[in-house]
């Protein structure tokens, strides 16, 4: 497992919104919840949890789409409507969930864990090392982040 070459840049499908990451992911994941299935039009969504101070929008103005609630606003390109990233508003969460396929080179990406397997499609499979029926308990994240880092993520 390796991370992206930093800094890494990427953008939406049309290129109007561009992003940059300058910090390695804390961990990577696939989410099988039905909300992610619908928003991604796929079997699951992919995320790389990037420290908030290692993420920036360098071009364009993303708009909030998908969920408009207070806990996890989803950001999209306002033109092509590509779902680009999510900024969780969870106490102590200083990270941004970037859709790794938005990066110009996503070849490094592999999900370390998968969530909401209780809602996954029967045929959907990932190479994730850890699986959770919903989300891992908050107290598990420290050990998951440490293991991901030790594996070279």
Helices and strands as residue ranges (DSSP letters): E 8-11, E 18-21, E 25-31, H 34-40, E 45-51, G 52-54, E 55-59, E 63-65, E 72-76, E 83-88, E 95-98, G 100-102, E 113-115, G 117-119, E 130-131, G 138-140, H 141-150
